[in-house]
Amino acid sequence: MQFTVSGYYGCGNAGDEAVLAGIREAFLRRAGDKVRLVVLSQDPERTTREHGLAAVDRMRMATVRRTLRESDLLLSGGGSLLQDTTSMRSLLYYLWVIRMAYRQGVPVMFYAQGLGPLKRRLSRALVRMAADRAAAITVRDEPSARLLAAIGVKRPPIEVTADPAFALSPSSSEEIESLFQREGLPDDAPLLGVALRPWGSAGEVSNEAGARLLKELQRQCSAQIVLLPMQVPGDVAFAESIARQTGSPDAFPIMRNAYSPATLLGLVGRLQGIVAMRLHALIFAARMAVPPFALSYDPKVDNLMDRLGLSDSLARWPDFDPEEVAGRVAAILSERDSRSRCLAAQAADLEQRALRNADIALEVAGSPLTPKAAGP
């Protein structure tokens, strides 16, 4: 049985690669080697090397058409694919893949997608038409389900599951130790991760806000600050710029290399807490029961924190008071044990919901496998 996977893969974004790694792990746990995943990737060789999955060039129309024709199901997702904030062209690309699957007679599943924003009337109409023909729809949060209902999607039933990355398991302790040595991170001190990203046109404002935040976190939190880029090299350059603006860049070590999602997940598990803009840095923290604090630049960040019951652990980027945020983070760290226990319980539930995505895909494809038969 072959499933094609469409998403923002092979582009070097750790969050999207975590989604793909989570999809792979979910199917391995539910179906073993009975499902072959073929990824539509920007860099097929890299995707195969990093994930051990077959991959084809997502921009070659003939190749995509042939791959779909040979498949039993198209998984559109996960991630924030169907939105028109990044660009209309991005939305049209993912809808083009879906339309091509329909033309080949291949069923489509919206797989744990985070939908929206859809600002244009045309965007809403196109997504509605694509969704109404889907064999199954799962979304990673309630706002995505409400958006589909609001734009008039009538069928199929929409199930709220969880981001596929919640099915991901961390790398071995040996791999995490190797990362610490390679990056020169201290292993004898509490660590506070900070995962920022460039966003918007007000670069100087963002740099200043980030630098002030680092200095306040250093002053108020009893932990070594470590900058964790989630997209290399873009986030590394941004981290370097804000570290320089603090006036003491050597005080804020930066992870400069790209790592697998499983290795990053294991690293996050070693932290006392994390302050992040990047959605999947926050998801990694929740998965590993590490208290997160979100700097929100997008509704998807708000949606995650609301779902975790942590809407009080959030501030707006870049319009926040660094001193006040650092104080809130310090308070969170002082309550780490109780917060971690609550997160651990939620992570277990979200893991099962992430696996539920694979269960539904197998049902749609007519697999005789069931979750019980496939294992926990």
C-alpha positions as CSV (number, residue, x, y, z in Angstrom):
1,M,0.0,0.0,0.0
2,Q,1.4,3.4,-1.0
3,F,0.5,6.8,0.4
4,T,1.8,10.1,-1.1
5,V,2.6,12.8,1.5
6,S,2.3,16.5,0.5
7,G,3.7,19.3,2.6
8,Y,6.5,21.8,3.1
9,Y,9.2,19.1,3.2
10,G,12.8,19.2,2.2
11,C,13.0,22.9,2.8
12,G,15.2,22.8,6.0
13,N,12.4,23.8,8.4
14,A,12.8,21.7,11.6
15,G,9.1,22.1,12.4
16,D,7.9,20.7,9.1
17,E,10.5,18.0,9.2
18,A,9.2,17.1,12.7
19,V,5.7,16.8,11.2
20,L,7.0,14.4,8.6
21,A,9.0,12.4,11.1
22,G,5.9,12.1,13.2
23,I,3.8,10.9,10.3
24,R,6.5,8.3,9.5
25,E,6.6,7.1,13.2
26,A,2.8,7.0,13.4
27,F,2.5,4.6,10.4
28,L,5.4,2.5,11.6
29,R,3.6,2.0,14.9
30,R,0.2,1.4,13.4
31,A,1.1,-0.6,10.2
32,G,4.7,-1.6,10.4
33,D,6.2,-1.9,6.9
34,K,2.8,-2.5,5.2
35,V,2.5,1.2,4.2
36,R,5.0,2.8,1.9
37,L,5.2,6.6,2.2
38,V,6.4,8.7,-0.8
39,V,7.1,12.3,0.0
40,L,6.7,15.3,-2.3
41,S,9.8,17.2,-1.4
42,Q,11.8,20.3,-2.4
43,D,15.0,18.2,-1.9
44,P,14.2,14.5,-2.4
45,E,17.7,13.3,-1.8
46,R,17.8,15.1,1.6
47,T,14.4,13.8,2.6
48,T,15.4,10.2,1.8
49,R,18.7,10.6,3.6
50,E,17.1,12.2,6.7
51,H,13.9,10.2,7.0
52,G,14.6,7.0,5.2
53,L,11.5,7.6,3.0
54,A,11.1,7.5,-0.8
55,A,10.8,11.1,-2.1
56,V,10.2,12.8,-5.5
57,D,10.5,16.4,-6.7
58,R,7.4,18.2,-5.6
59,M,7.7,20.8,-8.4
60,R,7.8,18.3,-11.4
61,M,4.2,18.0,-12.6
62,A,4.7,14.7,-14.5
63,T,6.5,13.1,-11.5
64,V,3.8,14.2,-9.1
65,R,1.1,12.9,-11.4
66,R,2.8,9.5,-11.8
67,T,3.4,9.2,-8.1
68,L,-0.2,9.9,-7.3
69,R,-1.4,7.5,-10.0
70,E,0.6,4.7,-8.2
71,S,-0.8,5.7,-4.8
72,D,-3.7,4.5,-2.7
73,L,-4.1,7.8,-0.8
74,L,-2.9,11.4,-0.8
75,L,-2.1,12.7,2.7
76,S,-2.3,16.5,2.4
77,G,-0.4,17.7,5.5
78,G,0.4,18.2,8.2
79,G,1.4,21.7,8.8
80,S,-0.1,25.1,7.9
81,L,-0.6,24.4,4.2
82,L,-4.0,25.9,3.4
83,Q,-3.5,29.6,4.3
84,D,-3.0,32.7,2.2
85,T,-0.9,34.7,4.7
86,T,2.5,33.5,3.4
87,S,1.4,33.8,-0.2
88,M,-1.4,32.9,-2.5
89,R,1.0,30.9,-4.6
90,S,1.7,28.6,-1.8
91,L,-2.0,27.9,-1.2
92,L,-2.6,27.3,-4.9
93,Y,0.3,24.8,-5.0
94,Y,-1.1,22.6,-2.3
95,L,-4.6,22.8,-3.9
96,W,-3.1,21.9,-7.2
97,V,-1.7,18.7,-5.7
98,I,-5.1,17.9,-4.2
99,R,-6.8,18.6,-7.5
100,M,-4.3,16.3,-9.4
101,A,-5.1,13.5,-6.9
102,Y,-8.8,13.9,-7.6
103,R,-8.2,13.8,-11.3
104,Q,-6.3,10.6,-10.9
105,G,-9.1,9.0,-8.9
106,V,-7.0,9.0,-5.7
107,P,-8.7,9.7,-2.4
108,V,-7.4,12.6,-0.4
109,M,-7.1,13.0,3.4
110,F,-6.5,16.3,5.0
111,Y,-4.0,15.1,7.6
112,A,-3.8,17.0,10.9
113,Q,-3.7,20.3,9.1
114,G,-3.7,23.7,10.8
115,L,-5.9,25.8,8.4
116,G,-6.0,29.5,7.9
117,P,-5.9,32.4,7.9
118,L,-7.9,32.5,4.7
119,K,-8.3,36.2,4.0
120,R,-9.5,36.2,0.4
121,R,-12.9,35.1,-0.7
122,L,-11.3,33.2,-3.5
123,S,-9.1,31.3,-1.0
124,R,-12.1,30.3,1.0
125,A,-14.0,29.1,-2.0
126,L,-11.2,27.0,-3.4
127,V,-10.5,25.4,0.0
128,R,-14.2,24.6,0.5
129,M,-14.4,22.9,-2.9
130,A,-11.3,20.8,-2.2
131,A,-12.3,19.9,1.4
132,D,-15.9,18.9,0.4
133,R,-14.4,16.1,-1.9
134,A,-12.0,14.8,0.7
135,A,-12.3,11.2,2.0
136,A,-11.4,12.3,5.5
137,I,-10.4,15.5,7.3
138,T,-8.4,15.7,10.5
139,V,-7.2,19.0,11.9
140,R,-4.7,19.8,14.7
141,D,-6.9,22.3,16.6
142,E,-10.4,23.5,17.1
143,P,-10.0,26.9,15.3
144,S,-9.1,25.0,12.1
145,A,-12.3,22.9,12.5
146,R,-14.4,26.1,13.1
147,L,-12.8,27.7,10.0
148,L,-13.8,24.8,7.8
149,A,-17.3,25.0,9.1
150,A,-17.4,28.8,8.6
151,I,-16.4,28.6,5.0
152,G,-19.2,26.1,4.3
153,V,-17.5,22.7,4.3
154,K,-20.4,20.1,4.6
155,R,-18.6,16.8,4.3
156,P,-16.7,14.7,5.4
157,P,-16.9,14.8,9.2
158,I,-14.0,16.9,10.6
159,E,-12.1,15.3,13.5
160,V,-9.8,17.3,15.8
161,T,-6.7,15.2,16.5
162,A,-3.2,16.6,17.1
163,D,-0.1,17.7,15.3
164,P,1.8,14.7,14.0
165,A,5.0,15.7,15.9
166,F,3.3,14.6,19.1
167,A,3.8,11.0,17.9
168,L,7.6,11.6,17.6
169,S,10.1,9.9,20.0
170,P,13.4,11.5,21.1
171,S,16.8,10.3,20.0
172,S,19.0,8.2,22.3
173,S,20.8,9.7,25.2
174,E,24.1,9.0,23.4
175,E,23.0,11.2,20.4
176,I,22.0,14.0,22.8
177,E,25.3,13.8,24.6
178,S,27.1,14.0,21.2
179,L,25.1,17.2,20.4
180,F,26.1,18.8,23.7
181,Q,29.7,18.1,22.9
182,R,29.5,19.3,19.3
183,E,27.8,22.5,20.3
184,G,29.9,23.1,23.4
185,L,26.8,23.3,25.6
186,P,27.2,23.0,29.4
187,D,25.9,19.7,30.8
188,D,26.3,20.7,34.4
189,A,24.0,23.7,34.6
190,P,20.2,24.3,34.1
191,L,19.5,25.4,30.6
192,L,16.7,27.7,29.3
193,G,16.1,27.4,25.5
194,V,15.2,30.5,23.4
195,A,13.9,29.8,19.9
196,L,13.3,33.0,18.0
197,R,12.7,33.7,14.3
198,P,12.9,36.7,12.0
199,W,9.3,37.9,11.3
200,G,7.8,40.9,9.6
201,S,9.4,44.0,8.1
202,A,10.4,45.7,11.4
203,G,13.8,44.0,11.6
204,E,15.4,46.6,13.9
205,V,12.4,46.5,16.3
206,S,12.6,42.7,16.4
207,N,16.3,42.7,17.0
208,E,16.0,45.2,19.9
209,A,13.1,43.3,21.5
210,G,15.0,40.0,21.3
211,A,18.2,41.5,22.7
212,R,16.4,43.1,25.6
213,L,14.6,39.8,26.3
214,L,17.9,37.9,26.4
215,K,19.4,40.3,28.9
216,E,16.3,40.2,31.1
217,L,16.1,36.4,31.0
218,Q,19.8,36.3,32.0
219,R,19.2,38.7,34.9
220,Q,16.1,37.1,36.3
221,C,16.3,33.4,35.6
222,S,18.8,31.1,37.3
223,A,19.7,29.2,34.1
224,Q,22.1,29.4,31.1
225,I,20.4,30.9,28.1
226,V,20.9,28.8,24.9
227,L,19.6,30.0,21.5
228,L,17.9,27.2,19.5
229,P,17.5,27.9,15.8
230,M,14.8,25.8,14.2
231,Q,15.6,26.7,10.6
232,V,19.2,26.8,9.6
233,P,20.7,29.1,8.5
234,G,18.0,31.8,8.7
235,D,17.3,31.5,12.5
236,V,21.1,31.2,13.2
237,A,21.7,34.6,11.5
238,F,18.9,36.2,13.5
239,A,20.1,34.7,16.7
240,E,23.6,36.0,16.0
241,S,22.2,39.5,15.4
242,I,20.3,39.7,18.6
243,A,23.2,38.2,20.6
244,R,25.5,40.9,19.2
245,Q,23.0,43.6,20.2
246,T,23.1,42.5,23.8
247,G,26.7,43.7,23.9
248,S,27.9,40.4,25.3
249,P,27.3,37.8,22.6
250,D,29.5,35.1,24.1
251,A,27.1,34.9,27.1
252,F,24.4,33.4,24.8
253,P,25.6,30.2,23.1
254,I,23.9,29.5,19.8
255,M,23.3,26.1,18.3
256,R,24.6,26.5,14.7
257,N,24.1,23.1,13.2
258,A,21.0,21.4,11.8
259,Y,19.8,18.3,13.6
260,S,17.0,15.7,13.1
261,P,13.7,16.4,14.7
262,A,14.2,13.5,17.1
263,T,17.5,14.9,18.2
264,L,16.1,18.3,18.8
265,L,13.2,16.7,20.7
266,G,15.7,15.0,23.0
267,L,17.6,18.2,23.5
268,V,14.5,20.1,24.5
269,G,13.8,17.3,27.0
270,R,17.1,18.4,28.8
271,L,15.9,22.0,29.3
272,Q,14.4,23.6,32.3
273,G,12.1,25.6,30.1
274,I,11.8,27.2,26.7
275,V,10.8,30.6,25.4
276,A,9.8,30.3,21.7
277,M,8.2,31.9,18.7
278,R,8.6,28.7,16.6
279,L,5.4,26.5,16.9
280,H,7.3,23.2,16.9
281,A,9.8,24.4,19.5
282,L,6.7,24.8,21.7
283,I,5.3,21.4,20.6
284,F,8.6,19.8,21.4
285,A,8.5,21.3,24.9
286,A,4.9,20.0,25.5
287,R,5.8,16.6,24.1
288,M,8.7,16.4,26.6
289,A,6.8,18.0,29.5
290,V,9.1,21.0,29.6
291,P,7.3,24.2,30.5
292,P,7.0,26.6,27.5
293,F,6.5,30.3,27.2
294,A,5.2,31.5,23.8
295,L,6.0,34.7,21.9
296,S,3.1,34.7,19.5
297,Y,3.4,36.0,16.0
298,D,0.7,33.8,14.4
299,P,-2.7,32.5,15.4
300,K,-1.4,28.9,15.3
301,V,0.8,29.7,18.3
302,D,-2.2,31.0,20.3
303,N,-4.2,27.9,19.3
304,L,-1.5,25.5,20.7
305,M,-1.1,27.4,23.9
306,D,-4.9,27.6,24.4
307,R,-5.1,23.8,23.8
308,L,-2.4,23.2,26.4
309,G,-4.3,25.5,28.9
310,L,-1.3,27.8,28.9
311,S,-2.8,31.0,27.4
312,D,-1.3,32.8,30.5
313,S,2.2,31.8,29.3
314,L,2.1,33.9,26.2
315,A,3.0,37.4,25.0
316,R,2.9,39.1,21.6
317,W,5.9,39.5,19.4
318,P,7.5,42.1,19.3
319,D,5.0,44.2,21.4
320,F,5.9,42.9,24.8
321,D,7.8,44.1,27.9
322,P,11.0,42.1,28.2
323,E,11.3,42.7,31.9
324,E,7.7,41.6,32.5
325,V,8.1,38.5,30.3
326,A,11.3,37.5,32.0
327,G,9.6,37.7,35.3
328,R,6.8,35.5,34.2
329,V,9.3,33.0,32.8
330,A,11.2,33.0,36.1
331,A,7.9,32.3,37.9
332,I,7.2,29.4,35.6
333,L,10.6,27.9,36.2
334,S,10.0,28.0,39.9
335,E,6.9,25.9,39.4
336,R,8.6,23.5,36.9
337,D,7.8,20.2,38.7
338,S,4.0,20.8,39.0
339,R,3.8,22.2,35.4
340,S,5.7,19.3,34.0
341,R,3.3,16.8,35.6
342,C,0.4,18.5,34.0
343,L,2.1,18.7,30.6
344,A,3.1,15.0,30.8
345,A,-0.6,14.0,31.1
346,Q,-1.5,16.2,28.2
347,A,1.3,14.9,26.1
348,A,0.2,11.3,26.5
349,D,-3.3,12.3,25.2
350,L,-2.0,14.3,22.3
351,E,0.3,11.4,21.3
352,Q,-2.7,9.1,21.0
353,R,-4.5,11.8,19.0
354,A,-1.5,12.1,16.7
355,L,-1.6,8.4,16.1
356,R,-5.3,8.6,15.4
357,N,-4.4,10.4,12.2
358,A,-2.7,7.3,10.9
359,D,-5.7,5.1,12.1
360,I,-8.1,7.2,10.0
361,A,-5.8,7.1,6.9
362,L,-5.7,3.3,7.1
363,E,-9.5,3.1,7.4
364,V,-9.9,5.3,4.3
365,A,-7.4,3.2,2.4
366,G,-9.3,0.0,3.3
367,S,-6.5,-1.5,5.4
368,P,-7.6,-4.5,7.5
369,L,-5.3,-3.2,10.2
370,T,-6.8,-1.8,13.4
371,P,-5.1,0.2,16.1
372,K,-5.5,-2.8,18.5
373,A,-3.9,-5.2,16.0
374,A,-1.2,-2.7,15.1
375,G,0.0,-2.2,18.7
376,P,-0.1,0.8,21.0
